[in-house]
Amino acid sequence: MGTNKAWCTGTNALMDWFNDNAETPYYSVWRGRNLSFSWNNDDIEAGRNKLQNDINFAEQNNVTEVLTIKLHPKKDKLFITDKSPVYASLDFRPAQLEQPVYGIGAYNGNNANNNYAIEKIMEKLSLLENKIAESDLEEIDEIPENPINAMLQNMAANPQIQEALITGLLGMVSGFLNNRPTTSVAGINEVNEEAILILERLIKKGVNINHLRKLDEMSDTKLQSLLIML
C-alpha cells in the first residue's frame, strides 16, 4: 500500500529508520521549508527520546501531513538551519491517513459521486423505516378485538340487530333503574348510552350471554322478586 509521498508512517517506523541510519546525534524535522524542531546537542540518547516523544505527540493528534527528517554530520555553531549540511533525510507521516468508508469511497471533491452515495444511504434508511412501520401495524392488527367494540360494529352494520339489542337492553336497564321513564328522545338516548356502559361493565365482571338469556327466560314474578333483592 502506498504512503502518498511518505516513505513510512508512524512513530515506530520512523524510529526504526533513525536507529538504523543516525551516525550522529544531530537532526532536524521540517514541514516543507519550516523548521518544526531540531537537536543540536551531543547527547544522542536524549535526542532520540525527544524525537520519539515529539513524533508520538503528532501521531496521537492525528497529524497526517508529510514531514521531513534530516540527519546532520556535525554540530552547528549556533543552531541548525536549512543551510546546515545533511547526510540523510526521510519523508514520513506521523499518523495514518483516514481510510475511506466502505461502500462510499474516499472523498474526492466530486459532488455528484458524494450526492449519489448519500442518496443510496437515505434510500436504505427509508426502506428500513417502512419495514419497521409495517411490523408495528401487523402487531396492532393481532391485538384481540374488544367484544363490546365488535358488538357495536355489528350493531352499526345491521340496523335490525341494533334495534333489537337496544330494545332488550332498555327493558332490562329500565327495570334496574326502577322503571325510569323514557318518553323523550333525549331520555332514550341517555338510557341507551347508560345501558351499553352497564353491559360493558357486567361483561368485564364475568356476565355472559347465557346469564342474560336466563334472565330473559324467567317469568315476570321471578324476575320481579330478583329485582326486589337488588
C-alpha positions in Angstrom: 0.0 0.0 0.0 1.4 3.4 -1.0 2.2 6.1 1.6 1.3 9.1 -0.6 4.8 10.5 -1.0 5.8 9.4 2.6 8.4 6.6 2.9 7.0 5.5 6.3 4.1 6.2 8.7 4.0 6.3 12.5 6.4 6.8 15.3 7.7 3.2 15.4 8.6 3.1 11.7 10.4 6.5 11.9 12.4 5.4 15.0 13.5 2.2 13.3 14.8 4.2 10.4 16.5 6.7 12.7 18.2 4.0 14.7 19.5 2.3 11.5 20.8 5.5 9.8 21.7 8.0 12.5 25.5 8.3 12.8 25.5 11.5 14.9 23.0 12.9 17.4 22.1 15.9 15.3 18.8 16.1 13.3 16.0 18.4 12.4 12.4 17.9 11.4 10.7 20.1 8.8 7.3 21.0 7.5 8.2 22.0 4.0 10.6 24.9 4.4 9.5 25.5 8.0 11.6 24.0 10.9 9.4 22.2 13.4 12.2 21.2 15.9 15.8 20.1 15.9 18.5 18.5 18.1 21.9 20.3 18.2 23.3 18.6 21.3 25.9 15.9 21.7 23.7 13.6 23.9 22.3 11.1 21.4 20.1 9.3 23.8 18.4 12.5 24.9 18.0 13.5 21.3 16.5 10.1 20.4 13.9 10.4 23.3 13.0 13.9 22.2 12.4 12.7 18.6 10.3 9.8 19.7 8.2 11.9 22.1 7.6 14.7 19.6 6.6 12.4 16.7 4.4 10.3 19.1 2.6 13.5 20.1 2.0 14.3 16.4 0.7 10.8 15.8 -1.7 10.9 18.8 -3.1 14.1 17.5 -3.7 12.7 14.0 -1.1 14.8 12.2 -1.2 13.3 8.7 0.8 15.8 6.7 4.2 14.7 5.3 7.2 15.8 7.4 10.9 15.5 6.6 13.6 14.5 9.0 17.2 15.5 8.2 20.4 14.0 9.7 23.3 16.3 10.1 27.0 15.3 10.2 28.2 17.8 12.8 27.0 20.2 15.4 26.1 23.7 14.2 27.8 26.6 15.8 24.5 28.3 16.8 21.5 26.2 15.6 20.5 24.1 12.7 19.2 25.8 9.6 18.3 24.9 6.1 21.9 25.6 5.2 23.3 23.0 7.5 24.9 20.0 5.8 22.8 16.9 5.5 23.9 13.3 5.1 20.5 11.5 5.1 16.8 12.5 5.0 13.4 10.8 5.0 9.9 12.0 4.2 7.4 10.5 6.7 3.9 10.8 8.0 3.2 10.8 11.8 -0.3 9.4 11.6 -2.1 7.2 9.2 -4.5 8.8 6.7 -8.2 8.1 7.4 -9.5 5.1 5.5 -12.5 5.5 3.1 -15.8 4.4 4.5 -16.7 1.0 3.0 -19.3 1.3 0.2 -18.9 5.0 -0.2 -15.3 5.7 -1.2 -12.9 8.4 -0.2 -14.0 12.0 -0.5 -12.6 13.3 -3.8 -14.3 16.6 -4.2 -16.8 15.1 -6.7 -20.2 16.4 -5.6 -22.0 14.1 -8.0 -20.4 11.0 -6.6 -20.9 12.1 -3.0 -24.6 13.0 -3.5 -25.2 9.7 -5.1 -23.7 7.9 -2.1 -25.8 9.9 0.3 -28.9 9.2 -1.7 -28.3 5.5 -1.5 -27.8 5.7 2.2 -31.1 7.6 2.6 -32.9 5.0 0.4 -31.7 2.2 2.7 -32.8 4.1 5.8 -36.2 4.8 4.2 -36.7 1.1 3.4 -35.8 0.2 7.0 -38.3 2.7 8.4 -41.0 1.3 6.2 -40.3 -2.3 7.4 -40.5 -1.1 11.0 -43.8 0.6 10.3 -45.2 -2.4 8.6 -44.1 -4.6 11.5 -45.8 -2.3 14.0 -49.1 -2.4 12.0 -49.0 -6.2 12.0 -48.6 -6.2 15.7 -51.6 -3.8 16.1 -53.7 -6.0 13.8 -53.0 -9.0 16.0 -54.4 -7.4 19.2 -57.7 -9.2 20.1 -60.7 -7.0 19.5 -62.8 -5.8 22.4 -66.0 -7.8 22.5 -68.0 -4.6 23.1 -66.4 -2.9 20.1 -67.2 -5.9 18.0 -70.8 -5.8 19.2 -71.1 -2.1 18.5 -69.6 -2.5 15.0 -72.2 -5.3 14.2 -74.9 -3.0 15.5 -73.8 -0.2 13.3 -73.6 -2.5 10.3 -77.1 -4.1 10.9 -79.9 -1.7 12.0 -82.2 -4.7 12.8 -79.7 -6.0 15.3 -79.2 -2.6 16.7 -82.9 -2.1 17.3 -83.4 -5.5 18.8 -80.4 -5.2 21.1 -81.2 -1.7 22.3 -84.9 -2.6 22.9 -83.9 -5.6 25.1 -81.3 -3.6 27.0 -83.8 -0.8 27.6 -86.2 -3.2 29.0 -83.7 -4.7 31.4 -82.0 -1.5 32.4 -85.3 0.3 32.9 -86.1 -2.4 35.4 -82.8 -2.0 37.1 -83.3 1.8 37.2 -86.8 1.4 38.9 -88.7 1.9 35.6 -87.1 5.3 34.7 -89.5 7.0 32.2 -88.2 7.0 28.7 -90.8 9.1 26.8 -88.5 11.8 25.5 -86.0 11.3 22.7 -83.2 12.8 24.8 -84.1 10.4 27.7 -84.0 7.4 25.3 -80.5 8.4 24.1 -79.3 8.7 27.7 -80.7 5.3 28.7 -79.2 3.8 25.5 -75.7 5.1 26.4 -76.0 4.0 30.0 -77.3 0.6 29.0 -74.2 0.0 26.8 -71.9 1.2 29.6 -73.6 -1.1 32.2 -73.5 -4.0 29.8 -69.8 -3.5 29.2 -69.0 -3.4 32.9 -71.1 -6.6 33.5 -69.2 -8.5 30.8 -65.9 -7.4 32.3 -67.2 -8.8 35.7 -68.0 -12.2 34.1 -71.6 -11.8 32.9 -72.1 -13.6 29.5 -74.9 -14.2 27.1 -76.1 -17.3 28.9 -76.6 -15.3 32.1 -78.7 -12.7 30.1 -80.6 -15.5 28.4 -81.6 -17.0 31.8 -82.8 -13.6 33.0 -84.9 -13.3 29.8 -86.4 -16.8 30.3 -87.5 -16.0 33.9 -91.2 -15.4 34.5 -92.2 -11.9 35.4 -92.8 -13.0 39.0 -89.3 -14.4 39.5 -87.7 -11.5 37.7 -89.6 -9.0 39.9 -88.5 -11.0 43.0 -84.9 -10.9 41.9 -85.1 -7.1 41.2 -86.5 -6.5 44.7 -83.4 -8.2 46.2 -81.1 -5.7 44.3 
